Amino acid sequence: MPPLLTSKIPTLFGPLPLRTLLLTTTKLLAFTHLFLTHFLSLKPTTGPSMLPTLSVHNDWILISNLHVRGRGVRVGDCVSLRHPVEPEVGAVKRVVGVGGDFVEVGEEGVIQIPEGHCWVVGDNLPHSRDSRVYGPIPLALIKGKVIGRIWPRPKWITNALQEPAT
């Protein structure tokens, strides 16, 4: 081998200096924190309200934080939200109406959803406490849009009410 190559091999594959290792680790942790804070988050789910889309226990879902406060959320999207009655509790529901839409509400008939609010329900209606119980929720309670289930059986969560492509 030429002398130039042999002299560079130990520095290319040798141990990293502690300072370089610490700086690289710090940068990676900072990037991961920023990414998971502002773009995506992972959360576990519990409860039967979203059956069959999500199971009762131990599903880990991927949430897009770009849709915080209802930004870009459409009818049919699955959203992660702060519970309107118990703010420390999170919930996952499907949006069935947004501001200006009309929804049928049992004996009350039809109501119009106020601007800045949405109507959410669970996919498993008999086992879901949702807008049928606490009314339209403010868009400010939406933490993000659920885009996929990561564990145990990965799958993308699609808009169940989208028009089929022709």
Buried (B, 14 or more C-beta within 10 A) or exposed (E): EEEEEEEEEEEEEEEEEEEEEEEEEEEEEEEEEEEEEEEBBEBEBEBBBBBEBBBBEEBBBBBBBEBBEBEEBBBBBBBBBBBBEEEEEBBBBBBBBBBEBEBEBEEEEEBEBEEEBBBBBBBBEEEBBBBBEEBBBBBEBBBBBBBBBEEEEEEEBEBEEEEEEE
